[in-house]
C-alpha cells in the first residue's frame, strides 16, 4: 500500500480550475505570511493529516495547529512566497520560499520547501511537506554532500 492509498481522501471528484488553485495557494500564502492562526486553522479539515519534513506525522487539525503555533512563535518578520506548479483533480503541488528572524537566536533565516495538498472542498485534508532551512548568507545546512 502506498502513502497515497493509505491516506485516501474521499470526494476525489472535486476538481479545481488552475485559476481557482492559484487563488487558493495565494490565499494560503497570505494567511501564513500574516501568521493568521485562526484563518490557517479554518483551512484544514478537522481530520487532516500532516507530514512536515522530519517531524512525526500529525493527525487532526488540533495537532497540526499546536505545531504551527509553536513554529510561528519562533519566527519574526516572516515573509513568504508560494508558487503553484501542479494541479490534478483534488491534489496540487507548490513550492515556497520564506525568510524570517529566528526569535530564539536572532539570526536571519531562509527556507525553501515543497508541498503537496490533497483537498476536500477547499480545505487541506492531507499536507505533505519537505522543508530546508539555513542561516541567511550561510553555507548549505542539509548534510547530503
C-alpha positions, 0 to 999 in steps of 0.5 A, a space after each residue: 500500500 502506498 502513502 497515497 492509498 493509505 491516506 485516501 481522501 474521499 470526494 476525489 471528484 472535486 476538481 479545481 480550475 488552475 485559476 481557482 488553485 492559484 487563488 487558493 495557494 495565494 490565499 494560503 500564502 497570505 494567511 501564513 505570511 500574516 501568521 493568521 492562526 485562526 484563518 490557517 486553522 479554518 483551512 484544514 479539515 478537522 481530520 487532516 493529516 500532516 507530514 512536515 519534513 522530519 517531524 512525526 506525522 500529525 493527525 487532526 487539525 488540533 495537532 497540526 495547529 499546536 505545531 504551527 503555533 509553536 513554529 510561528 512563535 519562533 519566527 519574526 518578520 516572516 515573509 513568504 512566497 508560494 508558487 503553484 506548479 501542479 494541479 490534478 483533480 483534488 491534489 496540487 503541488 507548490 513550492 515556497 520560499 520564506 525568510 524570517 528572524 529566528 526569535 530564539 537566536 536572532 539570526 536571519 533565516 531562509 527556507 525553501 520547501 515543497 508541498 503537496 495538498 490533497 483537498 476536500 472542498 477547499 480545505 487541506 485534508 492531507 499536507 505533505 511537506 519537505 522543508 530546508 532551512 539555513 542561516 541567511 548568507 550561510 553555507 548549505 545546512 542539509 548534510 547530503 554532500 
